[in-house]
Amino acid sequence: MKIFVTGASGYIGSAVAAALQGSGHDVIGLVRSTQSAERLNALNVKTVIGVIQSPETYRRAAEQCSLFIHAAADYTDRLQADRIAIETFREIAARRLLMGAVIYTSGVWIYGDTGRHAVDESAVLRPPPYVAWRREVEQLVLETGGVVVRPGCVFGGQGGLTANWFEGAVEHNAIRVVGNGLNHWAMVHIDDLADAYVRLVNARLTGTILNITDRSRLRVREMVESVAQITQMDGPIQYIPTVEAVSALGTVAECLALDQHIDAGCAALLGWSPQRPDFVTGVEEYLDSWKCYYDMV
């Protein structure tokens, strides 16, 4: 199948594009620069250089495809960028009578704080302001039979959010954490997430929402303490009150302080289950992979 992937040079998009190409699909990735294109071309992923907000830069390439995965994350123009991409793909799909041709990468933050209670894909959404716009985009996707993927906090490789912990420990001998660290994060390894996308593409589900998490439900404090231990950091772990962090970082800090318990049972529809160790169990491996990535760039 010929698949168009946005954000193909990004953390999630590059892993998804490579996994799909490796499983026999023909992938075209949207990237912003020649340098990014060259990295993906080395993995046999075709590329087109363009900008999400300017469909004329990638429409011709997208029209060659029969499935569209939106994995880009433009946090400077969040709602507008996502809406433009999804509406472009919906228009192409409708003209070619492609049902369920759009897959949108959302995230579990859209549930808001769940506390001790596990929530599944049917839960009422209580998104914090930083990700509230995703609800509208998800609806656009579902209206035409598309699929919404809600990954947990992604880790592994270059690191995602956990890269800040490794960098803090290795480079600054200190780790800063939003909140008191007693909150739980829903997590998923980047390789497991990419595998879920491959399975989703092959399954051709329509009109579906899927949570993708590893079910580990670790406290943030457990995870950062494991980083401090494996790096032999003797400096402080600094827990920053959420209100103070919002003043410094903006409303993303509220997301970092969420306490979540996410049920990913529907992912079994894909025959998917997480294969990589949870963050604490595999922290030494994940530190090594983070170091390797930054030694190469």
DRENVEX-552529 format. One record per residue (C-alpha): residue in three letters; x negated, y, z negated. Coordinates in steps of 0.02 Angstrom, whole numbers, plus 50000, padded with zeros to 5 digits. Each point is the difference from the previous one (the first is absolute). Layout:
BEGIN
<node><aa>ALA</aa><X>X</X><Y>Y</Y><Z>Z</Z></node>
...
END
This chain:
BEGIN
<node><aa>MET</aa><X>50000</X><Y>50000</Y><Z>50000</Z></node>
<node><aa>LYS</aa><X>49942</X><Y>50178</Y><Z>50036</Z></node>
<node><aa>ILE</aa><X>50006</X><Y>50102</Y><Z>49840</Z></node>
<node><aa>PHE</aa><X>49973</X><Y>50186</Y><Z>49968</Z></node>
<node><aa>VAL</aa><X>49926</X><Y>50045</Y><Z>49830</Z></node>
<node><aa>THR</aa><X>49988</X><Y>50177</Y><Z>49933</Z></node>
<node><aa>GLY</aa><X>49867</X><Y>50044</Y><Z>49873</Z></node>
<node><aa>ALA</aa><X>49894</X><Y>49863</Y><Z>50077</Z></node>
<node><aa>SER</aa><X>49839</X><Y>50072</Y><Z>49930</Z></node>
<node><aa>GLY</aa><X>50073</X><Y>50021</Y><Z>49825</Z></node>
<node><aa>TYR</aa><X>49986</X><Y>49886</Y><Z>49851</Z></node>
<node><aa>ILE</aa><X>50160</X><Y>49900</Y><Z>50030</Z></node>
<node><aa>GLY</aa><X>50015</X><Y>50027</Y><Z>50187</Z></node>
<node><aa>SER</aa><X>49826</X><Y>49939</Y><Z>50043</Z></node>
<node><aa>ALA</aa><X>50024</X><Y>49839</Y><Z>49901</Z></node>
<node><aa>VAL</aa><X>50170</X><Y>49969</Y><Z>50079</Z></node>
<node><aa>ALA</aa><X>49937</X><Y>50036</Y><Z>50177</Z></node>
<node><aa>ALA</aa><X>49849</X><Y>49885</Y><Z>49979</Z></node>
<node><aa>ALA</aa><X>50106</X><Y>49860</Y><Z>49925</Z></node>
<node><aa>LEU</aa><X>50128</X><Y>50009</Y><Z>50139</Z></node>
<node><aa>GLN</aa><X>49865</X><Y>50003</Y><Z>50135</Z></node>
<node><aa>GLY</aa><X>49914</X><Y>49853</Y><Z>49916</Z></node>
<node><aa>SER</aa><X>50162</X><Y>49900</Y><Z>49999</Z></node>
<node><aa>GLY</aa><X>50020</X><Y>50015</Y><Z>50188</Z></node>
<node><aa>HIS</aa><X>50103</X><Y>50158</Y><Z>50022</Z></node>
<node><aa>ASP</aa><X>49951</X><Y>50142</Y><Z>50117</Z></node>
<node><aa>VAL</aa><X>49982</X><Y>50157</Y><Z>49893</Z></node>
<node><aa>ILE</aa><X>49989</X><Y>50183</Y><Z>50048</Z></node>
<node><aa>GLY</aa><X>49951</X><Y>50110</Y><Z>49854</Z></node>
<node><aa>LEU</aa><X>50032</X><Y>50187</Y><Z>49984</Z></node>
<node><aa>VAL</aa><X>49845</X><Y>50090</Y><Z>49933</Z></node>
<node><aa>ARG</aa><X>49945</X><Y>50180</Y><Z>49984</Z></node>
<node><aa>SER</aa><X>49819</X><Y>49992</Y><Z>50058</Z></node>
<node><aa>THR</aa><X>49878</X><Y>49917</Y><Z>50119</Z></node>
<node><aa>GLN</aa><X>49901</X><Y>49934</Y><Z>49852</Z></node>
<node><aa>SER</aa><X>50154</X><Y>49912</Y><Z>49930</Z></node>
<node><aa>ALA</aa><X>50039</X><Y>49931</Y><Z>50173</Z></node>
<node><aa>GLU</aa><X>49827</X><Y>49926</Y><Z>50016</Z></node>
<node><aa>ARG</aa><X>50015</X><Y>49909</Y><Z>49833</Z></node>
<node><aa>LEU</aa><X>50164</X><Y>49920</Y><Z>50051</Z></node>
<node><aa>ASN</aa><X>49941</X><Y>49962</Y><Z>50177</Z></node>
<node><aa>ALA</aa><X>49861</X><Y>49896</Y><Z>49920</Z></node>
<node><aa>LEU</aa><X>50140</X><Y>49891</Y><Z>49928</Z></node>
<node><aa>ASN</aa><X>50079</X><Y>49985</Y><Z>50174</Z></node>
<node><aa>VAL</aa><X>50141</X><Y>50117</Y><Z>49949</Z></node>
<node><aa>LYS</aa><X>50048</X><Y>50120</Y><Z>50139</Z></node>
<node><aa>THR</aa><X>50023</X><Y>50180</Y><Z>49947</Z></node>
<node><aa>VAL</aa><X>50078</X><Y>50164</Y><Z>50051</Z></node>
<node><aa>ILE</aa><X>49944</X><Y>50165</Y><Z>49926</Z></node>
<node><aa>GLY</aa><X>50145</X><Y>50110</Y><Z>49946</Z></node>
<node><aa>VAL</aa><X>50095</X><Y>50086</Y><Z>49861</Z></node>
<node><aa>ILE</aa><X>50161</X><Y>49934</Y><Z>49921</Z></node>
<node><aa>GLN</aa><X>50085</X><Y>50169</Y><Z>50009</Z></node>
<node><aa>SER</aa><X>49968</X><Y>50009</Y><Z>50190</Z></node>
<node><aa>PRO</aa><X>50086</X><Y>49849</Y><Z>50080</Z></node>
<node><aa>GLU</aa><X>49939</X><Y>50053</Y><Z>50172</Z></node>
<node><aa>THR</aa><X>49825</X><Y>49945</Y><Z>49945</Z></node>
<node><aa>TYR</aa><X>50052</X><Y>49818</Y><Z>49975</Z></node>
<node><aa>ARG</aa><X>50171</X><Y>49971</Y><Z>50079</Z></node>
<node><aa>ARG</aa><X>49930</X><Y>49922</Y><Z>50159</Z></node>
<node><aa>ALA</aa><X>49898</X><Y>49874</Y><Z>49900</Z></node>
<node><aa>ALA</aa><X>50147</X><Y>49962</Y><Z>49885</Z></node>
<node><aa>GLU</aa><X>50114</X><Y>49967</Y><Z>50149</Z></node>
<node><aa>GLN</aa><X>49890</X><Y>49854</Y><Z>50047</Z></node>
<node><aa>CYS</aa><X>50044</X><Y>49914</Y><Z>49835</Z></node>
<node><aa>SER</aa><X>50150</X><Y>49905</Y><Z>49933</Z></node>
<node><aa>LEU</aa><X>49969</X><Y>50024</Y><Z>49814</Z></node>
<node><aa>PHE</aa><X>49948</X><Y>50154</Y><Z>49902</Z></node>
<node><aa>ILE</aa><X>49918</X><Y>50001</Y><Z>49828</Z></node>
<node><aa>HIS</aa><X>49990</X><Y>50169</Y><Z>49915</Z></node>
<node><aa>ALA</aa><X>49857</X><Y>49987</Y><Z>49875</Z></node>
<node><aa>ALA</aa><X>49935</X><Y>50179</Y><Z>50009</Z></node>
<node><aa>ALA</aa><X>50008</X><Y>50110</Y><Z>49845</Z></node>
<node><aa>ASP</aa><X>49993</X><Y>50187</Y><Z>50032</Z></node>
<node><aa>TYR</aa><X>50022</X><Y>50077</Y><Z>49829</Z></node>
<node><aa>THR</aa><X>49983</X><Y>50178</Y><Z>50064</Z></node>
<node><aa>ASP</aa><X>50160</X><Y>49987</Y><Z>50103</Z></node>
<node><aa>ARG</aa><X>50084</X><Y>49848</Y><Z>49927</Z></node>
<node><aa>LEU</aa><X>50183</X><Y>50000</Y><Z>50050</Z></node>
<node><aa>GLN</aa><X>49976</X><Y>50085</Y><Z>50167</Z></node>
<node><aa>ALA</aa><X>49859</X><Y>49885</Y><Z>50055</Z></node>
<node><aa>ASP</aa><X>50094</X><Y>49842</Y><Z>49955</Z></node>
<node><aa>ARG</aa><X>50163</X><Y>50061</Y><Z>50075</Z></node>
<node><aa>ILE</aa><X>49917</X><Y>50044</Y><Z>50166</Z></node>
<node><aa>ALA</aa><X>49913</X><Y>49831</Y><Z>50011</Z></node>
<node><aa>ILE</aa><X>50154</X><Y>49899</Y><Z>49956</Z></node>
<node><aa>GLU</aa><X>50115</X><Y>50098</Y><Z>50115</Z></node>
<node><aa>THR</aa><X>49875</X><Y>49980</Y><Z>50143</Z></node>
<node><aa>PHE</aa><X>49994</X><Y>49811</Y><Z>49975</Z></node>
<node><aa>ARG</aa><X>50189</X><Y>49988</Y><Z>49978</Z></node>
<node><aa>GLU</aa><X>50025</X><Y>50090</Y><Z>50166</Z></node>
<node><aa>ILE</aa><X>49880</X><Y>49883</Y><Z>50092</Z></node>
<node><aa>ALA</aa><X>50078</X><Y>49847</Y><Z>49919</Z></node>
<node><aa>ALA</aa><X>50178</X><Y>50054</Y><Z>50040</Z></node>
<node><aa>ARG</aa><X>49958</X><Y>50035</Y><Z>50183</Z></node>
<node><aa>ARG</aa><X>49922</X><Y>49827</Y><Z>50018</Z></node>
<node><aa>LEU</aa><X>50133</X><Y>49912</Y><Z>49896</Z></node>
<node><aa>LEU</aa><X>49873</X><Y>49944</Y><Z>49870</Z></node>
<node><aa>MET</aa><X>50093</X><Y>49955</Y><Z>49840</Z></node>
<node><aa>GLY</aa><X>49908</X><Y>50016</Y><Z>49835</Z></node>
<node><aa>ALA</aa><X>49842</X><Y>50061</Y><Z>50084</Z></node>
<node><aa>VAL</aa><X>49943</X><Y>50123</Y><Z>49866</Z></node>
<node><aa>ILE</aa><X>49907</X><Y>49952</Y><Z>49840</Z></node>
<node><aa>TYR</aa><X>49973</X><Y>50140</Y><Z>49875</Z></node>
<node><aa>THR</aa><X>49871</X><Y>50000</Y><Z>49861</Z></node>
<node><aa>SER</aa><X>50077</X><Y>50077</Y><Z>49845</Z></node>
<node><aa>GLY</aa><X>49948</X><Y>49952</Y><Z>49822</Z></node>
<node><aa>VAL</aa><X>50061</X><Y>49945</Y><Z>49830</Z></node>
<node><aa>TRP</aa><X>49984</X><Y>50174</Y><Z>49926</Z></node>
<node><aa>ILE</aa><X>50169</X><Y>50035</Y><Z>50080</Z></node>
<node><aa>TYR</aa><X>50082</X><Y>49900</Y><Z>49858</Z></node>
<node><aa>GLY</aa><X>49937</X><Y>50121</Y><Z>49869</Z></node>
<node><aa>ASP</aa><X>49969</X><Y>49942</Y><Z>49823</Z></node>
<node><aa>THR</aa><X>50073</X><Y>49826</Y><Z>49970</Z></node>
<node><aa>GLY</aa><X>49925</X><Y>49961</Y><Z>49830</Z></node>
<node><aa>ARG</aa><X>50016</X><Y>49821</Y><Z>49941</Z></node>
<node><aa>HIS</aa><X>50140</X><Y>49954</Y><Z>50121</Z></node>
<node><aa>ALA</aa><X>49957</X><Y>49920</Y><Z>50166</Z></node>
<node><aa>VAL</aa><X>50083</X><Y>50082</Y><Z>50150</Z></node>
<node><aa>ASP</aa><X>50025</X><Y>49927</Y><Z>50171</Z></node>
<node><aa>GLU</aa><X>50038</X><Y>50075</Y><Z>50171</Z></node>
<node><aa>SER</aa><X>50183</X><Y>50033</Y><Z>49952</Z></node>
<node><aa>ALA</aa><X>49956</X><Y>50114</Y><Z>49853</Z></node>
<node><aa>VAL</aa><X>50060</X><Y>50180</Y><Z>49991</Z></node>
<node><aa>LEU</aa><X>49857</X><Y>50113</Y><Z>50052</Z></node>
<node><aa>ARG</aa><X>49937</X><Y>50133</Y><Z>49879</Z></node>
<node><aa>PRO</aa><X>49848</X><Y>50066</Y><Z>50092</Z></node>
<node><aa>PRO</aa><X>49889</X><Y>50133</Y><Z>49923</Z></node>
<node><aa>PRO</aa><X>49989</X><Y>50160</Y><Z>50104</Z></node>
<node><aa>TYR</aa><X>49835</X><Y>49951</Y><Z>50082</Z></node>
<node><aa>VAL</aa><X>50081</X><Y>49856</Y><Z>50097</Z></node>
<node><aa>ALA</aa><X>50184</X><Y>50051</Y><Z>50000</Z></node>
<node><aa>TRP</aa><X>49993</X><Y>50036</Y><Z>50188</Z></node>
<node><aa>ARG</aa><X>49970</X><Y>49816</Y><Z>50036</Z></node>
<node><aa>ARG</aa><X>50182</X><Y>49958</Y><Z>49963</Z></node>
<node><aa>GLU</aa><X>50060</X><Y>50097</Y><Z>50153</Z></node>
<node><aa>VAL</aa><X>49870</X><Y>49920</Y><Z>50113</Z></node>
<node><aa>GLU</aa><X>50040</X><Y>49826</Y><Z>49937</Z></node>
<node><aa>GLN</aa><X>50182</X><Y>50029</Y><Z>50045</Z></node>
<node><aa>LEU</aa><X>49954</X><Y>50053</Y><Z>50177</Z></node>
<node><aa>VAL</aa><X>49906</X><Y>49835</Y><Z>50020</Z></node>
<node><aa>LEU</aa><X>50136</X><Y>49890</Y><Z>49926</Z></node>
<node><aa>GLU</aa><X>50137</X><Y>50080</Y><Z>50105</Z></node>
<node><aa>THR</aa><X>49929</X><Y>49922</Y><Z>50157</Z></node>
<node><aa>GLY</aa><X>49959</X><Y>49831</Y><Z>49925</Z></node>
<node><aa>GLY</aa><X>49820</X><Y>50040</Y><Z>49958</Z></node>
<node><aa>VAL</aa><X>49903</X><Y>49935</Y><Z>49850</Z></node>
<node><aa>VAL</aa><X>49936</X><Y>50098</Y><Z>49850</Z></node>
<node><aa>VAL</aa><X>49846</X><Y>49933</Y><Z>49910</Z></node>
<node><aa>ARG</aa><X>49970</X><Y>50060</Y><Z>49822</Z></node>
<node><aa>PRO</aa><X>49824</X><Y>49949</Y><Z>49949</Z></node>
<node><aa>GLY</aa><X>49937</X><Y>50014</Y><Z>49823</Z></node>
<node><aa>CYS</aa><X>49843</X><Y>50101</Y><Z>49960</Z></node>
<node><aa>VAL</aa><X>49875</X><Y>49930</Y><Z>50125</Z></node>
<node><aa>PHE</aa><X>49823</X><Y>49950</Y><Z>49950</Z></node>
<node><aa>GLY</aa><X>49850</X><Y>49910</Y><Z>50073</Z></node>
<node><aa>GLY</aa><X>49871</X><Y>50049</Y><Z>50130</Z></node>
<node><aa>GLN</aa><X>49975</X><Y>50187</Y><Z>49994</Z></node>
<node><aa>GLY</aa><X>50114</X><Y>50002</Y><Z>49852</Z></node>
<node><aa>GLY</aa><X>50158</X><Y>50104</Y><Z>50018</Z></node>
<node><aa>LEU</aa><X>50044</X><Y>50079</Y><Z>49833</Z></node>
<node><aa>THR</aa><X>49880</X><Y>49885</Y><Z>49908</Z></node>
<node><aa>ALA</aa><X>49854</X><Y>50075</Y><Z>50096</Z></node>
<node><aa>ASN</aa><X>50010</X><Y>50150</Y><Z>49882</Z></node>
<node><aa>TRP</aa><X>49965</X><Y>49885</Y><Z>49853</Z></node>
<node><aa>PHE</aa><X>49849</X><Y>49919</Y><Z>50082</Z></node>
<node><aa>GLU</aa><X>49933</X><Y>50169</Y><Z>50055</Z></node>
<node><aa>GLY</aa><X>50025</X><Y>50073</Y><Z>49827</Z></node>
<node><aa>ALA</aa><X>49911</X><Y>49857</Y><Z>49915</Z></node>
<node><aa>VAL</aa><X>49855</X><Y>49984</Y><Z>50123</Z></node>
<node><aa>GLU</aa><X>49971</X><Y>50182</Y><Z>50047</Z></node>
<node><aa>HIS</aa><X>50056</X><Y>50096</Y><Z>49845</Z></node>
<node><aa>ASN</aa><X>49994</X><Y>49876</Y><Z>49855</Z></node>
<node><aa>ALA</aa><X>50180</X><Y>50047</Y><Z>49958</Z></node>
<node><aa>ILE</aa><X>50174</X><Y>49954</Y><Z>50058</Z></node>
<node><aa>ARG</aa><X>50149</X><Y>50118</Y><Z>49996</Z></node>
<node><aa>VAL</aa><X>50175</X><Y>49927</Y><Z>49986</Z></node>
<node><aa>VAL</aa><X>50167</X><Y>50089</Y><Z>50014</Z></node>
<node><aa>GLY</aa><X>50108</X><Y>49961</Y><Z>49848</Z></node>
<node><aa>ASN</aa><X>49959</X><Y>49886</Y><Z>49854</Z></node>
<node><aa>GLY</aa><X>49961</X><Y>49846</Y><Z>50105</Z></node>
<node><aa>LEU</aa><X>50137</X><Y>49895</Y><Z>49919</Z></node>
<node><aa>ASN</aa><X>50105</X><Y>50007</Y><Z>50159</Z></node>
<node><aa>HIS</aa><X>50003</X><Y>49854</Y><Z>50122</Z></node>
<node><aa>TRP</aa><X>49961</X><Y>50014</Y><Z>50185</Z></node>
<node><aa>ALA</aa><X>50069</X><Y>49884</Y><Z>50133</Z></node>
<node><aa>MET</aa><X>49846</X><Y>49948</Y><Z>50101</Z></node>
<node><aa>VAL</aa><X>49958</X><Y>49912</Y><Z>50163</Z></node>
<node><aa>HIS</aa><X>49833</X><Y>49960</Y><Z>50082</Z></node>
<node><aa>ILE</aa><X>49974</X><Y>50076</Y><Z>50172</Z></node>
<node><aa>ASP</aa><X>49968</X><Y>49829</Y><Z>50079</Z></node>
<node><aa>ASP</aa><X>50161</X><Y>49929</Y><Z>49927</Z></node>
<node><aa>LEU</aa><X>50096</X><Y>50152</Y><Z>50062</Z></node>
<node><aa>ALA</aa><X>49929</X><Y>49982</Y><Z>50175</Z></node>
<node><aa>ASP</aa><X>50049</X><Y>49816</Y><Z>49998</Z></node>
<node><aa>ALA</aa><X>50178</X><Y>50050</Y><Z>49952</Z></node>
<node><aa>TYR</aa><X>50009</X><Y>50113</Y><Z>50153</Z></node>
<node><aa>VAL</aa><X>49941</X><Y>49860</Y><Z>50115</Z></node>
<node><aa>ARG</aa><X>50133</X><Y>49885</Y><Z>49928</Z></node>
<node><aa>LEU</aa><X>50132</X><Y>50136</Y><Z>50014</Z></node>
<node><aa>VAL</aa><X>49960</X><Y>50031</Y><Z>50183</Z></node>
<node><aa>ASN</aa><X>50010</X><Y>49814</Y><Z>50038</Z></node>
<node><aa>ALA</aa><X>50163</X><Y>49979</Y><Z>49902</Z></node>
<node><aa>ARG</aa><X>50085</X><Y>50146</Y><Z>50091</Z></node>
<node><aa>LEU</aa><X>50115</X><Y>50042</Y><Z>49855</Z></node>
<node><aa>THR</aa><X>50119</X><Y>50146</Y><Z>50026</Z></node>
<node><aa>GLY</aa><X>50086</X><Y>50125</Y><Z>49887</Z></node>
<node><aa>THR</aa><X>49898</X><Y>49944</Y><Z>49850</Z></node>
<node><aa>ILE</aa><X>49906</X><Y>50078</Y><Z>49854</Z></node>
<node><aa>LEU</aa><X>49853</X><Y>49901</Y><Z>49930</Z></node>
<node><aa>ASN</aa><X>49899</X><Y>50030</Y><Z>49843</Z></node>
<node><aa>ILE</aa><X>49822</X><Y>49936</Y><Z>50017</Z></node>
<node><aa>THR</aa><X>49911</X><Y>49984</Y><Z>49833</Z></node>
<node><aa>ASP</aa><X>49890</X><Y>49868</Y><Z>49917</Z></node>
<node><aa>ARG</aa><X>50112</X><Y>49987</Y><Z>49845</Z></node>
<node><aa>SER</aa><X>49852</X><Y>50029</Y><Z>49884</Z></node>
<node><aa>ARG</aa><X>50079</X><Y>50150</Y><Z>49909</Z></node>
<node><aa>LEU</aa><X>49840</X><Y>50054</Y><Z>49913</Z></node>
<node><aa>ARG</aa><X>49988</X><Y>50151</Y><Z>49887</Z></node>
<node><aa>VAL</aa><X>49894</X><Y>50140</Y><Z>50070</Z></node>
<node><aa>ARG</aa><X>49898</X><Y>49995</Y><Z>49839</Z></node>
<node><aa>GLU</aa><X>49956</X><Y>49816</Y><Z>50029</Z></node>
<node><aa>MET</aa><X>49942</X><Y>50037</Y><Z>50176</Z></node>
<node><aa>VAL</aa><X>49891</X><Y>50150</Y><Z>49961</Z></node>
<node><aa>GLU</aa><X>49923</X><Y>49911</Y><Z>49851</Z></node>
<node><aa>SER</aa><X>49954</X><Y>49855</Y><Z>50115</Z></node>
<node><aa>VAL</aa><X>49913</X><Y>50125</Y><Z>50116</Z></node>
<node><aa>ALA</aa><X>49907</X><Y>50078</Y><Z>49854</Z></node>
<node><aa>GLN</aa><X>49943</X><Y>49829</Y><Z>49941</Z></node>
<node><aa>ILE</aa><X>49943</X><Y>49933</Y><Z>50170</Z></node>
<node><aa>THR</aa><X>49904</X><Y>50159</Y><Z>50040</Z></node>
<node><aa>GLN</aa><X>49927</X><Y>50008</Y><Z>49823</Z></node>
<node><aa>MET</aa><X>50064</X><Y>50177</Y><Z>49986</Z></node>
<node><aa>ASP</aa><X>49960</X><Y>50074</Y><Z>49830</Z></node>
<node><aa>GLY</aa><X>50087</X><Y>50166</Y><Z>50031</Z></node>
<node><aa>PRO</aa><X>50181</X><Y>50043</Y><Z>49955</Z></node>
<node><aa>ILE</aa><X>50165</X><Y>49945</Y><Z>50073</Z></node>
<node><aa>GLN</aa><X>50096</X><Y>50164</Y><Z>49996</Z></node>
<node><aa>TYR</aa><X>50189</X><Y>49988</Y><Z>49988</Z></node>
<node><aa>ILE</aa><X>50076</X><Y>50161</Y><Z>50065</Z></node>
<node><aa>PRO</aa><X>50177</X><Y>50046</Y><Z>49944</Z></node>
<node><aa>THR</aa><X>50117</X><Y>49993</Y><Z>50149</Z></node>
<node><aa>VAL</aa><X>50057</X><Y>50181</Y><Z>49981</Z></node>
<node><aa>GLU</aa><X>49819</X><Y>50057</Y><Z>50003</Z></node>
<node><aa>ALA</aa><X>49962</X><Y>49888</Y><Z>50149</Z></node>
<node><aa>VAL</aa><X>50148</X><Y>50071</Y><Z>50098</Z></node>
<node><aa>SER</aa><X>49929</X><Y>50174</Y><Z>49977</Z></node>
<node><aa>ALA</aa><X>49834</X><Y>49942</Y><Z>50073</Z></node>
<node><aa>LEU</aa><X>50054</X><Y>49873</Y><Z>50132</Z></node>
<node><aa>GLY</aa><X>50180</X><Y>50044</Y><Z>50041</Z></node>
<node><aa>THR</aa><X>50149</X><Y>49885</Y><Z>49992</Z></node>
<node><aa>VAL</aa><X>49900</X><Y>49847</Y><Z>50059</Z></node>
<node><aa>ALA</aa><X>49947</X><Y>49989</Y><Z>49817</Z></node>
<node><aa>GLU</aa><X>50178</X><Y>49952</Y><Z>49954</Z></node>
<node><aa>CYS</aa><X>49985</X><Y>49850</Y><Z>50117</Z></node>
<node><aa>LEU</aa><X>49836</X><Y>49946</Y><Z>49921</Z></node>
<node><aa>ALA</aa><X>50085</X><Y>49998</Y><Z>49830</Z></node>
<node><aa>LEU</aa><X>50149</X><Y>49894</Y><Z>50055</Z></node>
<node><aa>ASP</aa><X>50035</X><Y>49840</Y><Z>49903</Z></node>
<node><aa>GLN</aa><X>50063</X><Y>49873</Y><Z>50126</Z></node>
<node><aa>HIS</aa><X>50056</X><Y>49819</Y><Z>50008</Z></node>
<node><aa>ILE</aa><X>50037</X><Y>49954</Y><Z>50181</Z></node>
<node><aa>ASP</aa><X>50080</X><Y>49837</Y><Z>50058</Z></node>
<node><aa>ALA</aa><X>49922</X><Y>49944</Y><Z>50165</Z></node>
<node><aa>GLY</aa><X>50098</X><Y>49838</Y><Z>50014</Z></node>
<node><aa>CYS</aa><X>50074</X><Y>50043</Y><Z>50171</Z></node>
<node><aa>ALA</aa><X>49826</X><Y>49989</Y><Z>50075</Z></node>
<node><aa>ALA</aa><X>50022</X><Y>49812</Y><Z>49988</Z></node>
<node><aa>LEU</aa><X>50111</X><Y>50019</Y><Z>50154</Z></node>
<node><aa>LEU</aa><X>49837</X><Y>50023</Y><Z>50094</Z></node>
<node><aa>GLY</aa><X>49917</X><Y>49849</Y><Z>49921</Z></node>
<node><aa>TRP</aa><X>49888</X><Y>50129</Y><Z>49915</Z></node>
<node><aa>SER</aa><X>49919</X><Y>49991</Y><Z>49830</Z></node>
<node><aa>PRO</aa><X>49846</X><Y>50094</Y><Z>49935</Z></node>
<node><aa>GLN</aa><X>49837</X><Y>49906</Y><Z>50023</Z></node>
<node><aa>ARG</aa><X>49873</X><Y>50120</Y><Z>49924</Z></node>
<node><aa>PRO</aa><X>49964</X><Y>50008</Y><Z>49812</Z></node>
<node><aa>ASP</aa><X>50082</X><Y>50140</Y><Z>49903</Z></node>
<node><aa>PHE</aa><X>49897</X><Y>50156</Y><Z>49973</Z></node>
<node><aa>VAL</aa><X>49932</X><Y>49954</Y><Z>49827</Z></node>
<node><aa>THR</aa><X>49961</X><Y>49820</Y><Z>50045</Z></node>
<node><aa>GLY</aa><X>49909</X><Y>50049</Y><Z>50159</Z></node>
<node><aa>VAL</aa><X>49927</X><Y>50166</Y><Z>49944</Z></node>
<node><aa>GLU</aa><X>49819</X><Y>49948</Y><Z>50033</Z></node>
<node><aa>GLU</aa><X>50042</X><Y>49951</Y><Z>50179</Z></node>
<node><aa>TYR</aa><X>50098</X><Y>50160</Y><Z>50026</Z></node>
<node><aa>LEU</aa><X>49857</X><Y>50106</Y><Z>49935</Z></node>
<node><aa>ASP</aa><X>49882</X><Y>49913</Y><Z>50121</Z></node>
<node><aa>SER</aa><X>50117</X><Y>50027</Y><Z>50147</Z></node>
<node><aa>TRP</aa><X>50017</X><Y>50184</Y><Z>49955</Z></node>
<node><aa>LYS</aa><X>49811</X><Y>50018</Y><Z>49992</Z></node>
<node><aa>CYS</aa><X>49979</X><Y>49911</Y><Z>50167</Z></node>
<node><aa>TYR</aa><X>50125</X><Y>50113</Y><Z>50085</Z></node>
<node><aa>TYR</aa><X>49917</X><Y>50160</Y><Z>49943</Z></node>
<node><aa>ASP</aa><X>49827</X><Y>49933</Y><Z>50041</Z></node>
<node><aa>MET</aa><X>50060</X><Y>49979</Y><Z>50179</Z></node>
<node><aa>VAL</aa><X>50081</X><Y>50172</Y><Z>50025</Z></node>
END
